[in-house]
């Protein structure tokens, strides 16, 4: 895999995800969340890249998600917004492992596979993130911290599930484009040769 290509695509997906956040949030008249474009990119990499690259790419994508989603926490005197590094990074690492395990079971050249795998891997990613946010206020020494404002695990799971459905639908056309641009990445083909 060519890392400069990864950086370029990650930057473009991140810019689209953050820049179009308001536009992508309410296309149906209600807040269905936003599609997770970095998750789609991660699934494409997980289905195409060499096995040794997948965890690093997914960890970097997860850290980008952490950096772009600040949280509001309750402090003793006031509420403040912070960036919490780790939950999405670890969640994405788990998702990357799941994609790596699903590789032999799906057609790698199908955009429908990218949508399907994005939904399944996204479930693991979002469960891990919500679990880490839920454990944050329990007082365990290694996960201690201030509570997150207006955080309800059930509400978060419902919202994130709707986001995953939206992501799976959006993943089909984006996956098609990514598959067509596969030669730019320098991935090895099934027989050891490069994709054309």
Secondary structure as GFF3:
##gff-version 3
##sequence-region A 1 196
A	DSSP	alpha_helix	3	19	.	.	.	ID=ss1
A	DSSP	alpha_helix	21	25	.	.	.	ID=ss2
A	DSSP	alpha_helix	37	48	.	.	.	ID=ss3
A	DSSP	alpha_helix	51	68	.	.	.	ID=ss4
A	DSSP	beta_strand	71	74	.	.	.	ID=ss5
A	DSSP	beta_strand	79	82	.	.	.	ID=ss6
A	DSSP	alpha_helix	87	102	.	.	.	ID=ss7
A	DSSP	three_ten_helix	103	105	.	.	.	ID=ss8
A	DSSP	alpha_helix	111	135	.	.	.	ID=ss9
A	DSSP	three_ten_helix	136	138	.	.	.	ID=ss10
A	DSSP	three_ten_helix	141	143	.	.	.	ID=ss11
A	DSSP	alpha_helix	153	180	.	.	.	ID=ss12
A	DSSP	three_ten_helix	182	185	.	.	.	ID=ss13
###
